[in-house]
Amino acid sequence: MKSLKNLLIPLIILGVLILAVVLVFVFKPKDDEKTDDSKYQLLLLAPEDVNRMTVSGNGNELIFYFNEGQWFIEGVNADVGISEDAIKTYISLMLDYNANTKLDVKDPDLSEYGLDADNAYKILIEKKDGSLSLVTIGNMAPDNTNCYIMVDGDPSVYMIASIKRSMCAYEPINFYNTIQLDVDFSTVEKIYFDRKADDTSLEMVPRKTESGYTFDIVEPFATGTSDQMTLLLNDIKSLEIASFVKMDDAKKAEVGLDDPSYHFKFVNTDGTTEEFYLSSLQNEVYYGYGSVSDECFTLSSQQLSYLDTPIELFISRYIHYITASEVKTITGVINGTNFEFSIDTDNSISQEDADVLLDGRNAKIFNSKGRCYAGIFFETLATIEIGGIDSEATPSGDSVMDIQILGKDYVVTKISFIQRGDASYYCMINGEYSGFYVNANELFKDGEDNFYAYGIAPAYDLLTTAISDNLNGVYDLPTED
């Protein structure tokens, strides 16, 4: 029994193999039954075997030639910034024609496929051995992903990826070198940004910081800028322009470049300028022109962030942000009372070796949880939040509060507040209207046991009370546990 089983196993295996062979022969497709997925290599040449290639059609002609180890475009001066790498890539692609479908049509009407002389693109390739190859590209196929093609010497019509037809329409502009902007903020004197949609028009100056550059707005008002503006200008600083387009006046008007949506201008200390204009976003693309290029160009939406940031978010949150280490003294008048707040620290007010005085008295008073009352008062002075922009206003009347900051660099900044309405105040900086107002809470809110919610006047009262009523440098509000 065991020997019978041993004999059956190889017989079964042999039967399976015979069945497989039969199936292969029975179902093997005939040569004339190839599917659309079959590939037809119509032409494949190596660039090193070619001397010249002419691409013509629809009124255009582009001639490439090889000379002394380099590819050129006939009639185009290489000094305009033509990329040889771009030409090499183009040549390689236009010497390789691998069709995906062969039409089952005898004696085709070439005009039906756009392959007649009037409508077709012609690619004439001259090889180094003197022989010629001709490729004809016709209309787009109904699927819009392929186009029709014929190769000289083969009467059949094929379909090939439509990119070949698109490449036949290339112009010298498609071979320009990528332009890499390299704005050096250390040599920039002024920066201008204009936005049509909301009539934004900003004049800025760069300011060096430990981590790079930030920017201060000088017109139409004076303030710092937010992180969004810093990110936008840094995007511009290293912008890469890699796509160029030929446009006449009609085309510029069509995409909105006759009345651009955005404008950037950089004025350098030596008097030179760089500027460019952009259209609104269209199908994830901005169209542009300017001093960076003689031709119009396009930018992807991914290349520029924050272009449409509301003006309120482009500006700093604060009227005049400062750190304790930058300040010598802050003086002023609060509720009719004069005060002098002096600070000497390389870090924060609450650090051990910091000296902080209010009207000559030690102001480093803490609560039981370690919160410093001098720090609370300083924060209200250093982080006065802008409530909004009211650039057309003409403030008048007496100020309700004056703050004067003397920095360690001996620069004085005076900030005053004039009544605007029941709940806001115009902000004056060094005697000039800033264009901003602040909400009343910034000046007069009593934060009670929330030390991060105080306005300036209640924080001043809180500190004076803590100085007067502390016990060994500790004072707790009656409402605190």
C-alpha positions in Angstrom: 0.0 0.0 0.0 2.8 2.3 0.9 4.6 1.7 -2.5 1.3 2.5 -4.3 1.1 5.9 -2.6 4.7 6.6 -3.5 3.8 5.9 -7.2 0.7 8.1 -7.2 2.4 11.2 -6.0 4.7 11.7 -9.0 1.8 10.8 -11.4 -0.4 13.5 -9.8 2.4 16.1 -10.2 3.0 15.0 -13.8 -0.7 15.4 -14.6 -0.8 18.9 -13.1 2.2 20.0 -15.2 0.6 18.5 -18.4 -2.7 20.4 -17.7 -0.8 23.7 -17.2 1.0 23.3 -20.6 -2.3 22.6 -22.3 -3.9 25.7 -20.8 -1.0 27.9 -21.9 -1.3 26.8 -25.5 -5.1 26.9 -25.6 -5.4 30.4 -24.1 -2.3 32.0 -25.4 -3.4 35.2 -27.3 -2.6 35.5 -31.0 -0.2 38.2 -32.2 -3.0 40.3 -33.7 -5.1 40.2 -30.5 -2.8 42.5 -28.4 -4.6 44.6 -25.8 -4.3 48.3 -25.3 -1.9 47.7 -22.5 0.7 46.4 -25.0 3.7 48.7 -25.6 4.9 49.8 -29.1 8.4 51.2 -29.1 8.1 53.4 -32.2 11.4 55.2 -31.9 14.2 55.3 -29.4 17.4 57.2 -30.0 20.3 58.2 -27.8 21.0 61.9 -27.5 24.7 61.3 -28.2 23.7 59.9 -31.7 21.8 63.1 -32.6 23.1 66.4 -34.1 19.9 68.4 -34.6 16.2 68.3 -33.8 13.5 70.5 -35.1 10.1 70.7 -33.4 7.5 72.6 -35.5 3.8 73.2 -35.7 1.0 75.7 -35.1 3.2 78.5 -36.3 6.1 77.7 -33.9 9.5 76.2 -34.6 12.1 75.2 -32.1 15.5 74.0 -33.3 18.0 72.3 -31.0 21.6 71.6 -32.1 24.6 70.0 -30.6 27.9 71.9 -30.8 31.3 71.4 -29.0 29.8 69.1 -26.4 26.8 71.2 -25.5 23.1 71.6 -26.6 21.8 75.0 -27.8 18.6 76.5 -29.0 19.0 78.1 -32.4 18.4 81.9 -32.3 18.5 82.1 -28.5 21.5 83.7 -26.8 22.7 81.4 -24.0 23.3 84.5 -21.9 19.6 84.9 -21.3 19.7 82.1 -18.8 18.9 79.0 -20.7 19.3 75.8 -18.7 21.3 73.1 -20.6 20.0 70.5 -18.1 16.4 71.4 -19.1 17.4 71.1 -22.8 19.0 67.7 -22.2 15.9 66.4 -20.4 13.7 67.6 -23.2 15.9 66.1 -25.9 15.9 62.7 -24.1 12.1 62.7 -23.8 11.6 63.7 -27.4 13.8 60.9 -28.7 11.7 58.2 -27.0 8.3 57.3 -28.4 6.7 54.3 -26.7 3.0 54.2 -27.7 0.4 52.4 -25.7 -2.2 51.7 -28.3 -2.2 50.8 -32.1 -5.4 51.7 -33.9 -7.0 49.0 -36.0 -7.6 51.2 -39.0 -6.6 50.5 -42.5 -5.7 53.5 -44.8 -6.6 56.0 -42.0 -7.8 59.5 -42.9 -4.9 61.5 -41.4 -7.0 64.7 -41.0 -9.4 62.9 -38.7 -6.5 62.5 -36.3 -4.8 65.8 -36.8 -1.9 64.1 -38.5 -2.2 65.9 -41.8 0.4 68.5 -42.7 -1.8 71.5 -41.7 -2.6 70.6 -38.1 0.2 68.3 -36.9 3.4 68.8 -34.9 6.5 67.5 -36.7 9.7 66.4 -34.9 12.5 66.0 -37.4 15.6 64.3 -36.0 19.0 64.5 -37.8 21.4 61.8 -36.6 25.2 62.1 -36.7 25.3 59.4 -39.4 23.3 61.8 -41.6 20.0 59.8 -41.5 16.7 61.4 -40.6 13.7 60.3 -38.5 10.4 62.0 -38.6 7.7 61.8 -35.9 4.2 63.4 -36.4 2.0 64.3 -33.4 -1.7 64.8 -34.0 -4.8 65.7 -32.1 -5.7 64.8 -28.5 -7.6 61.5 -28.3 -11.2 61.5 -26.8 -9.9 60.3 -23.5 -7.8 63.6 -23.1 -4.9 61.6 -21.7 -3.4 60.5 -25.1 -2.7 61.9 -28.5 -2.3 60.4 -31.9 1.1 59.7 -33.4 2.8 58.3 -36.5 6.4 57.6 -37.3 7.9 57.9 -40.7 8.1 54.4 -42.4 5.1 53.0 -40.5 1.6 53.6 -42.0 -0.2 52.8 -38.7 -1.7 55.3 -36.3 -0.9 54.9 -32.6 -1.8 56.6 -29.3 0.8 58.0 -26.9 0.7 59.9 -23.7 -0.5 63.5 -24.3 2.6 65.0 -22.6 4.4 64.5 -26.0 1.9 66.9 -27.6 2.2 69.4 -24.8 6.0 69.3 -25.1 5.8 70.1 -28.9 4.4 73.5 -27.9 7.4 74.5 -25.8 9.1 77.8 -26.4 12.6 79.0 -25.3 11.0 80.4 -22.1 10.3 76.8 -21.0 14.0 76.3 -20.8 15.0 79.2 -18.6 17.1 78.7 -15.6 15.4 78.7 -12.2 15.7 82.1 -10.5 16.5 81.9 -6.8 15.8 85.2 -5.0 18.3 86.0 -2.4 17.2 89.1 -0.6 19.8 90.2 1.9 17.9 92.0 4.7 21.2 93.4 6.1 21.4 95.7 3.0 17.6 96.4 2.8 16.5 99.9 3.8 12.8 99.8 3.2 10.2 97.1 2.3 6.9 97.9 0.7 3.9 95.6 0.6 0.6 96.4 -1.1 -2.6 94.3 -1.3 -5.4 95.4 -3.5 -8.3 93.5 -1.9 -8.3 95.6 1.3 -6.1 98.6 0.2 -3.4 97.5 2.6 -0.2 99.5 2.0 2.7 98.9 4.4 6.1 100.4 4.6 8.5 98.4 6.8 12.1 98.4 7.9 14.1 95.2 8.9 15.5 95.0 12.4 18.3 92.5 13.3 17.6 90.2 16.3 19.5 87.4 17.9 17.6 84.8 15.8 17.5 86.7 12.5 15.4 89.6 11.3 12.1 91.0 12.4 10.3 93.9 10.8 8.8 97.2 12.0 6.0 99.0 10.3 6.7 102.7 9.9 3.8 103.7 7.6 0.8 104.1 7.8 1.4 103.6 11.5 4.4 102.6 13.7 4.5 99.2 15.3 6.2 95.8 15.2 5.0 93.0 13.0 3.7 89.5 13.8 5.2 86.1 13.1 2.9 85.9 10.1 4.6 88.9 8.4 8.0 87.5 9.3 7.2 84.2 7.7 5.8 85.8 4.6 8.9 88.0 4.1 11.2 85.1 4.7 9.2 83.1 2.0 9.8 86.0 -0.4 13.5 86.3 0.6 14.3 82.8 -0.8 11.6 82.5 -3.4 12.4 80.1 -6.2 10.9 80.9 -9.6 11.1 77.9 -11.9 8.1 78.3 -14.3 7.9 81.1 -16.9 5.1 82.0 -19.3 4.9 84.1 -22.4 2.1 86.7 -22.1 0.8 89.5 -24.2 -1.3 92.3 -22.8 -4.5 90.5 -23.4 -3.3 87.4 -21.5 -2.0 89.6 -18.7 -5.4 91.2 -18.4 -7.1 87.7 -18.4 -5.1 86.6 -15.4 -5.3 89.9 -13.6 -1.8 91.2 -14.1 -3.1 94.4 -15.7 -4.1 95.3 -12.1 -2.1 93.1 -9.8 -3.4 91.9 -6.4 -0.1 92.0 -4.6 3.1 94.1 -4.8 6.5 93.7 -3.1 9.3 96.2 -3.3 12.7 96.0 -1.6 14.8 99.2 -1.5 18.5 98.6 -0.8 20.9 101.0 1.0 22.8 101.5 -2.3 19.6 102.8 -4.0 18.9 99.6 -6.0 15.5 98.0 -5.9 13.9 94.7 -6.5 10.1 94.4 -6.9 7.5 92.1 -8.4 3.7 91.9 -8.8 1.4 89.0 -8.3 -2.1 88.1 -9.5 -4.8 86.7 -7.2 -4.6 82.9 -6.7 -6.1 81.0 -9.7 -6.2 77.2 -9.8 -3.5 77.1 -7.1 -1.2 79.3 -9.1 -0.1 83.0 -8.8 1.0 84.8 -12.0 3.7 87.4 -11.7 6.1 89.8 -13.2 8.8 92.2 -12.1 12.5 93.0 -11.9 13.4 89.5 -11.1 12.8 88.3 -14.7 12.2 89.7 -18.2 9.3 87.2 -18.5 6.2 86.5 -16.6 6.3 83.6 -14.2 4.0 81.4 -12.1 4.3 80.4 -8.4 2.6 77.6 -6.7 0.2 78.4 -3.8 2.5 76.2 -1.6 5.4 78.7 -2.1 3.7 81.6 -0.4 1.9 81.6 3.0 0.0 84.4 4.7 -0.5 86.6 1.6 -4.1 87.2 2.7 -3.5 87.5 6.4 -5.8 90.3 7.8 -3.9 93.4 8.6 -4.8 93.1 12.3 -2.8 89.8 12.3 0.2 91.2 10.4 0.9 93.7 13.2 2.3 93.1 16.6 -0.2 92.2 19.4 1.3 94.9 21.6 1.6 98.7 21.5 5.3 98.5 22.6 6.5 95.2 23.7 9.6 95.2 26.0 11.4 92.8 28.3 12.6 93.6 31.8 16.2 93.2 30.8 15.8 96.1 28.3 14.5 98.6 30.7 16.1 101.2 33.1 13.0 103.0 34.3 9.3 103.4 33.6 7.7 106.6 34.8 4.3 108.1 34.3 1.0 109.3 35.7 -1.7 106.8 36.7 -5.0 108.1 38.2 -3.3 111.5 38.8 -0.4 109.9 40.7 3.2 110.2 39.5 5.3 107.0 39.8 8.8 105.8 39.0 9.4 102.1 38.5 13.1 101.2 38.2 14.4 97.9 37.1 17.9 96.4 37.1 18.1 92.8 35.8 19.7 90.7 33.1 16.7 88.4 33.0 13.4 88.6 34.8 12.1 90.8 37.6 11.6 87.9 40.0 15.1 86.5 39.8 17.1 86.7 43.0 19.7 89.3 42.0 17.2 91.6 40.3 16.7 95.1 41.8 13.2 96.5 41.4 12.0 99.7 43.1 8.7 101.6 43.0 9.2 105.2 44.0 12.3 104.2 45.9 10.8 101.3 47.8 11.6 97.6 47.3 9.0 96.2 44.9 10.0 92.6 44.9 7.0 91.4 47.0 5.6 87.9 46.4 2.5 86.0 47.4 2.7 82.7 49.2 2.6 80.9 45.8 5.7 82.8 44.5 3.9 85.2 42.2 5.8 88.6 42.1 3.6 91.7 42.3 6.3 93.8 40.6 6.2 91.3 37.7 2.4 91.6 37.5 2.7 95.4 37.2 5.5 95.2 34.6 3.6 92.7 32.5 0.7 95.2 32.2 3.1 97.9 31.0 5.0 95.7 28.6 2.1 93.9 27.0 -0.5 96.5 26.3 -2.6 94.8 23.6 -3.7 96.6 20.5 -7.5 96.7 20.4 -7.8 97.7 16.7 -6.9 100.1 13.9 -8.5 103.5 13.5 -6.1 105.3 11.2 -8.6 107.9 10.1 -9.3 109.2 13.6 -8.0 112.6 14.9 -7.7 112.2 18.7 -8.2 115.3 20.9 -8.4 116.0 24.5 -6.2 115.3 27.6 -4.6 111.9 28.2 -6.0 109.7 30.9 -2.7 107.9 31.5 0.9 108.5 30.5 3.7 105.9 30.5 7.3 106.8 29.6 9.8 104.0 29.1 13.6 104.6 29.3 15.5 101.7 27.8 19.1 100.7 28.6 20.0 102.0 25.2 18.6 105.4 26.5 15.8 105.5 23.9 12.7 107.1 25.4 9.2 105.9 24.4 6.3 107.9 25.7 2.8 106.3 25.5 -0.3 108.2 26.2 -4.0 107.3 26.1 -6.9 109.6 25.1 -10.5 108.8 25.5 -12.1 107.3 22.3 -15.4 106.0 23.6 -16.9 104.4 26.7 -14.6 101.3 26.3 -11.5 102.3 24.3 -8.7 104.8 24.2 -6.6 106.2 21.4 -2.9 105.4 21.7 -0.4 108.2 21.2 3.4 107.3 20.9 5.9 110.1 21.4 3.2 112.7 20.9 1.9 111.3 17.6 -1.2 109.3 17.0 -0.2 105.6 16.4 -3.3 104.7 14.4 -4.3 102.2 17.1 -6.7 102.1 20.0 -6.7 99.9 23.1 -9.6 98.5 25.0 -10.4 99.9 28.4 -9.5 96.5 30.1 -5.9 97.0 29.2 -5.8 100.1 31.4 -8.5 99.7 34.1 -9.5 96.0 34.6 -9.3 94.7 38.1 -8.2 91.1 37.7 -8.9 90.3 41.4 -7.4 86.8 42.0 -6.5 86.3 38.3 -3.1 87.9 38.2 -3.0 87.6 34.4 -6.1 89.7 33.8 -5.1 93.0 35.4 -5.0 96.4 33.7 -2.3 98.9 34.4 -4.0 101.0 37.0 -5.3 98.1 39.2 -1.9 96.4 38.9 -0.2 99.6 40.1 -2.6 99.8 43.1 -2.0 96.1 43.8 1.7 96.6 43.9 1.6 99.6 46.2 -0.7 97.7 48.6 1.7 94.7 48.6 4.6 97.0 49.3 2.8 98.7 52.2 1.2 95.6 53.7 3.7 92.8 53.2 5.2 90.7 56.0 8.8 89.8 55.3 8.3 90.2 51.6 5.1 88.2 51.3 1.6 89.5 50.8 -1.5 87.5 50.0 -4.8 89.0 48.8 -7.6 88.7 51.4 -9.5 86.5 48.9 -6.6 84.0 48.4 -6.6 80.7 50.3 
